[in-house]
Structure formats: C-alpha cells, structure tokens
Amino acid sequence: MLKDKIKSLAKAYKEEVIANRRHLHANPELSYVEFKTSAFVEEKLKDLGITKIDKKATTGWSALIEGKNPSKKVVALRADMDALPIIEANDVPYKSKNVGVMHACGHDAHTASLLGAAKILNEVKDDFEGTIKLIFQPGEEVVPGGASLMIKDKVLEDPRPAGIIGQHVMPFIDSGKVGFRKGIYMASADEIYVTVKGKGGHGAMPETLIDPVLIASHMIVALQQVVSRAASPKIPSVLSFGRFEALGATNVIPNEVKIQGTFRTLNEEWRAKAHEKMLQIAHGIVEGMGGELDFEIRKGYPFLQNDPELTDRSQQAAIEYLGKENVLDLDIWMAAEDFAYYSQEINGCFYRLGTRNEAKGITSGVHTPTFDIEEDALEIGAGLMAWLAVSELQNS
C-alpha cells in the first residue's frame, strides 16, 4: 500500500529531516530577510531533482511534484520559514548562532517537514495521479504576512490548487499526536499603536499639567468595555495592551505616552465595528480629559477558517495513518496565522503537529526563549504531510 510505503520512507528519512531542522534552527533569519534559508531550500529541492521551481515574494518558493496525469488535480502544501526576534535560552547543540534571532515558533520544523515530504513525494510520484505544489513562504510573523505577498505573486495560479494544507507545531499536544478543527479555528489579528499627548512637568505641580499617564490609564481601562460590554458573548474577542511607555521619572510627568496592543476576534463584521468603538471610546476619554490622541489600528490577518470537507477528509486520512487515538479534535485558538489568507482564496486545512515531551522537559510554549520540539515528531511531520496530499489527490 502507498500509505505503508510513505510511512517506511518517513522513517528512513527521519534523521535527515532532523538534521535539516537543526541546521535551520541554528541559522534563523527574521521575516522577509530569509535569504540563506531560501537558498538552503532551493538547494535541497534541486538535490531532489525537482526542476519546476519558481521564486516568489523575494525569498519564497513554489515547486511542483508531478505524478501521473499531472493536470487531473492539484493540491498545495505550505511551510513558513521566518524566525522571531528572541534571544534563545536553550542549551542545545543546535542553538541559534544569530544572537537575538530564534526559531521560537517552529517554522524550522515546518520547513524541514515539508522538505522531507517533498523527498517522499518525489520518490512515490509514479504511484499517484495529479500534482502537488510545495509552498515555502517568508514573513508569517510580521504584517502584512508573507502569505499575502505570495498570493499577490500568483503562487495559487499556474496551476491553481483545489486545496491547500498547512501544518504547525503544537507544544500542548504530545509528540505522536496531531489535531484538527473544522470551520473557524484561529483569530484575526490587528495591531494597535497609540500616542496620548498632554503637557508634562513637575509631578509636585499637577494643577499645571495635562497628565498623559493618567489619561492613558483611564483610556486603557475604558477600552476593555469593547470586549466586556460591546461584544456579543457568543463572539470570542481579545483586546490586550503589551507596551506602555511613559518616559518620565518619580517626579517628572512626560509630555506623551506611547502604547501598543492587539485586538483579535473570530467575526469580520464585529471586527470592523470593534475598530469604530475603540476609536470612539479612546477619543472621548483622551479629549475629554484635555489631551490629544493618535490612535492607529493596523489591520492584520483575517480569521482562519478550515474548509469542513477538506478538513474532514484530512482528519480521516490522519486517522488511517496514525490511528484514531492519536488524532485529536481542537478548540478555537485566539492566536493568528497568515495561512488564513490562503483559506480566503481556496479550500484550506490547517492542522497541528504535537511536539511535547514532558519526560524530556520539552513543554515551553511558542514565542518563548526556551521553546523546543520533540524531534521524533518530525517523522510524522514529513510523512503525514505527504500522505495527506496523496490522499486528497485521490479524492475526486
């Protein structure tokens, strides 16, 4: 059976996939400057004898693996390549060599898995009909999102896939397991940049000042009404502020305060209304207290919706590959992913690869200095991607 052949190849190539992941982990690059990573991917694809390779969005790639009757159906597989501006705290042989840059979200594992899947699929291409498009994209971590740039560069054309499948590590799921969710899965994500201006001076003479620290504090508290009172409790929403910069002193009130935050939800209509409500509340508070306000909302990724039919077929294929006990149903997740842009264009399935191993202490969440993965999961990472693509090609 083809499934058993793919499983065997995934096991045989496991150490190579791990080696590729370790190389990528040790040499991370930030969003949109993944030049060495891009060159590494190109080299690996050409080593496989894959000749239909196209550069996309400066550092991205698309590549085609054609089986028999290549025009019958096209399915895409996607991986992201960028790292984060984090100083790695892990003491491992493959620790980041680029201080202040770290693969803390598993994109090294995604890229290595897709390269492994490519090797498997290229070896079994005489056993399936159709074409598999490989997509290696830049810049998932930073707005506007590499996926949007890849789409603008026509990565979903010539040929156009019937569907796209993406995989992401999940440190809260044990290695050996995967997770799926049909329908709405991940949130939209908007960035908020605020400047509250007042009149600074000596902290002992408040009557002579317009205190932007006090004004900004009232504004942040009032804005929580957007979630607690303006939003329907049936629509998950998150409004968080992670940066509050008031460069005064114990007795010095500054002239202005700078604030940064994020707004996330799972409904586009409410998302637009929430933007209006935030602006209304913020201007009302700040101007009512005598200050001036710059309030910028940078619209980020849309919410991610998994196509129910594609996701159901993929989940069933995963059960065939791993066994029912190793395939989980996921809840909604308020993080965001630019894979959402692909799912707005064609049918998409974005699933989770378990990478946790408590016995080894591999439990840290993504975007942390101690994030790591159980590398045994990469055997599934490569093999399951290959199997899902082949299974979807077989579905007419």
Secondary structure, 3 states (H helix, E strand, C coil): CHHHHHHHHHHHCHHHHHHHHHHHHHCCCCCCCCHHHHHHHHHHHHHCCCCCEEEECCCEEEEEEECECCCCCEEEEEEECCCECCCCCCCCCCCCCCCCCECCCCHHHHHHHHHHHHHHHHHCHHHCECEEEEEEECCCCCCCCHHHHHHHCCCCCCCCCCEEEEEEEEEEEECCCEEECCEEEECCCEEEEEEEECECEECCCHHHCECHHHHHHHHHHHHCHHHHHHCCCCCCEEEEEEEEECCCECCEECCEEEEEEEEEECCHHHHHHHHHHHHHHHHHHHHHCCCEEEEEEECCCCCEEECHHHHHHHHHHHHHHHCHHHEEECCCECCCCCHHHHHHHCEEEEEEEEEEEHHHCECCCCCCCCCCCCCCHHHHHHHHHHHHHHHHHHCC
